[in-house]
Amino acid sequence: MQATARVRRGVIDLWRIVHTPEPHVLGRLVASLSAEEGRHLNRIRLPREREAFVYSRGALRTILASYTATPPEAIRFRRNRHGKPRLDPARHTVDLQFSLSRSTGLTIVAVAQGDPVGIDIECIRPLADPLGVARCFFTAQESGMLERQPAHRRDVCFLRYWTGKEALLKALGSGLSGPTSAFSIVLGPNRQLKLIPKDQRNRKLRRWRLIGLQPTRATVGALACRTSTPLLHWFDFDPRQQNSQRNWLRCRTTDARSSCPPLNDIQ
């Protein structure tokens, strides 16, 4: 089996996966899951959550298979003490870094060569108490900025802060168990995010960059990376093609330094 996808240093591939409840598609993706993932799937009772799990894990395996020349079901992972997965170096020689996030019918997978990445997305929606959550997880600067936002913009601004923080903590390998107050995020125009370490003890965070994303009109997100000016390639994943491994990945890329893919096909 040959690799059908490659990513070079300085480039981050972003894969957009829309969940469609088609039984034949779900069946193929279920067949790619590991035994552990299969047991986890059996414990999920809600049909929508089962579909989301199958799509996100099955698509991740299929995407990584295209870079590693490995069948999706043969992909093996190792996890750090916080649960962050990586390719098992005992089984895979390619130095791929990846991150996954899903929200309400959509999964995004980021793939990079060598350097760690983190990604997080959230569906835009009304929030019950964004200011209360911000006081628990955000810095005083971020909470103050959120309080000053007009009410109609507050939910989206909160999600931009939240996805920025989670994307960086994912890249660092700690997830939300990490120190969310160790850095502040400044929201700029056109989805720009500026990362500011809290003090000298966290100065290593200056090596990181946050990029605001809008994968669809109804979704916001963020990407964390250590590449100063990454080239973002957007792809759409379509598992309905089944003639060959290559056809499983119907690819379309903007091939541009853009935080937003073409949105005319996905609302």
N, C-alpha and C positions, 0 to 999 in steps of 0.2 A: 504494500500500500504506500502511495506517494503522498507527500504533503501538497495540498492544493491552495494553501494560503501562507503568506509570509508577512512579517512586520519587521521593519528595520528600526534601528535606534533613532530617536527623535520623532517617531510616528506613534500615535495611539489609535488603534482600531476600536471603534465604538459600534457594537452590534445592537440593533433594535429588534426586539421580538414581541410581536403582538399575539396574545393568547386567543386562539380560535378553537372552540370545543368541537373539533372534528374527530370522531372515534378512530378512524384509521391513522390519523396523525398522532393522536395520543397513544395509540397502541405501539407505534414504532418508537416513540420517545420513551415509553415505559420499558421497552426491551433494552434500552441503553443504560438503565439505572443499575447501580451496584446493589448487592444484596442488602446492605445497610440502608440505602435509600429506599429500596422496596419495602423494607419493614417500617420505615418512617411513613411512607405513603399509606400503608395499611392502617396506620393509627390516625390518619386524618379523616374526619367524618364529613365535613362540608364539601359538596361537589366542587364549588368554585375554588376552594383552597386546594383540593386535590389537583385540579387542572393547572392552577398556578404553579404548584410544586413540580408537576411533571414537565410543564413547559420550561420553567427556569432551569431545572437540573438537566433535563434532556437536551435542551438547546445548548447549554454550557458545554456538555460533553461532546456534542456534535461539532460545535465551533472549535473547541480545543483539539479535537481529532483532526481537523483540517490543517492545523499548524504542526502537529506532532507525527503525522503519518501513522496514527494509532486508531484502531476501531473505537468508537465512542464508549462501548461497554468495557474496554480495556484501560481506559484512563484511570489512573490511581492518584489519590490525593494524600497529603499529610496536613495535619492541622497544628497550629501553635497552641500555646496554653490558653489563648483567648478564643480559639475556634476558627481563626482565619485559615482558609485552605490554600495550598500551593501544590503544584505538581510534585509527585514523589520523585526525588532525584535518583532513587534506585531503579526506577522504571523509565524515566524520561530524561533524555540528555539535553533537550532544548531548554534554554533559560527564559521561559515565558512567565510574565507576571499578569495576573488578571484580577478583576473584581466584578461583582454582580450585585444588582439591586432590582427589586420588582415592586410595583405598586399598581393595583387596580387594572389588571388586564395587560400590563406591559412589563417587560423585563429588558434591562440594558446590561450588556456585558462589555467591559473594557479590557483590551489585551495590549500588552506592551512587551518590548524586548529588554530584559535585564532590569530595568528600574521599576520599583513598586508603584502601583496605582491604586486609587480608591474611587469608587463611584457611588452616588446615592441619588435616588429619584423619589418624588412624592407627587401624588395626584393633587391638583389644586382643588380645594374644597373648603367649606366653612369649618372653622375650628372652635371648639367649646371654650377654651381658656388659654389663648396663646401667651398672654402676659404672665399668667401664673406659671406656665411651663418655662417661660423664658427666665423668670426669677430663680428657678431651680437649676437650669443648665447653662444659661448664657452669662456673659460678663456684664458688669454694671453698664458699660458703654453700649453694649448691644441691646440690653433691656431698655435703656433710656431712649435709644434711637427708635426701637419698636414702639414705645409708648407715644412718641411724637408723630408716628405715622397716622394719616387719616384712617378712619375705621375701615373704609372700603379697600384699603391697600394692606392692612395689617396682616391678614392671613397669608398672602403671597410673600410678604417680606419675612414673616416668621419661617416659612418653608424654605426660603433662600438661605437664611441663617442656618437652619437645621440641617439641610442637605450639605451645606458647606462644611459644617463641623463633622458630620458623620462620614463624609467622603474622606476627609483628612485622617480621622481616627481609623478608618478602614485601611487606608494606605499605610499607616504606622503599625497596623496589626493588632490594635487594642480594641477596636470597636467602641461602643459607648461605655465600656469599663475604663476608658482613658480619661484624662483630665480635660473636660470640655471648657474649663475656664482658663486653661494655660495659654490661650490665644484668643484674639478678637478678630472678627470679620467686619470689614467695612463694605457696605453695598454701594456699587457704582452704577452708572447708566449702562444700558445694553447688556444686562446680566453680568457685569463685571464684579468680581469679588477680590478684595485685597486682604491678605493675611498679615496680622500684626501679632508677634509673640508678646506675651504679657510682660516678661522681664528677661534679664540676661540668662537665667537658668534655662530658659526655653529658646535661646538664640538659634539652636540648630533648626528650628522650624522655619527660619528664613530661607532655607534651601528649597522649601516647598512652594508650589504655586496652586492656586485654586482657580478653576474655570467654571463660570456659571453655564448651565445647559438648559435648553428647552427641547427635549426630545419630541414632544407633541404639543399641540396648542393647550392641552389640558394638563400638562405635566411640567414641573420644574425639577432641576437637579444640579449637581455639581460634580466636578472631576478634580481629584487631587493627584499631582505628579511632581517630580523633581526636575522635569525638563523645562527650561525657561520659556521656550517658544515652540511647543509641540505642534506638529501637523496632525490635525484630527481627520481621520477617514471614517465616514459613516457608512454602515452597511445595514441592509434589511435581511433578516433571516427568514427563509421560507422552507419549512420541512415538507411541504406538500409534494415537492418533486422527489421521486423515488427511483429514478433510473440508475443513478450512480451517486457516489459520494459527492462528486462535484456539483451535481444538480440539487443536492440538498441545500446548498448555500447559494441562493440567488442574491448576488451582491450588487449593490449600487452605492457608489461613494461620491461625495461632493469633492473630494481631493482638494480641500481648501481649508484655510485657517479660520474655521467657523465653528461657533459653539452651538449652532442650530442646524439640523439636517433639513432636507426638503420636507415641508409640512403639508403639501397639497394632497397627499394620499392618506394621511393618518390624522384624525381629529383629536 
